[in-house]
């Protein structure tokens, strides 16, 4: 998302709609992944603010020093 549009709530609304649709189809959880690079700190914080837990971190997954973060949210 372009920095000028961050913080307006669009990402949260899109994520909530995805979660709603997953529930409607009988899904019980969501997995999201992102890079561990410093430039993705805001992305990782976004998932944490949306009640996603860090389910796994794979060291050097994308390359040396670039971990893969997998976030998990159980849908009730």
Secondary structure, DSSP 8 states (H G I E B T S, - for coil): --GGGTTSSHHHHHHHHHHHHHHHTT--EEEEEEE-SGGGHHHHHHHHHTT-EEEEEEEEEEETTEEEEEEEEE--
